[in-house]
C-alpha cells in the first residue's frame, strides 16, 4: 500500500514539476516598434546569451552577427529600395526563451538608403514568435 502511494506521489510530482525544470531553448524575435522612415541598415547591440541570429522567415533583410560573451552585434540590412520597418527584424536562437525580458536591444548606428549615417531612433521589443 505504501509503495503504491509513494509511486503515485512520485508520478504526480514528476508530471507537475517536470515541465518547469531547466531552460527551454528556442527562438525569440526582435521587433522594431518604432523605426525612422529612411533607415536602410541598422547595427544592433543585444545583451543576453545568443546562440544564433538570422532574418525572420519570409523577410527580405540580410542579417550578420558577431558574438562576444553575452553581447551580440547584429547588422540588419534591407535590399535596395527597401527600408527597415516596424515588425520582426531578427530571429534569435537562445538557450532559454523564458528569459526574453532579460534581453536588451539597442540601436547603435543606422544608415540611410544613400549610406549616410542617421540617428538610430529605433525602439525594439524581444518576444517569442
Secondary structure, 3 states (H helix, E strand, C coil): CHHHHHHHHHHHHHHHHHCCCCCCCEEEEEEEEECCCCCCEEEEEEECCCCEEECCCCCCCEEEEEEECCEEEEEEECCCCCCCCCEEEEEEEECCHHHHHHCEEEEEEEECCCCCEECCCCEEEEECC
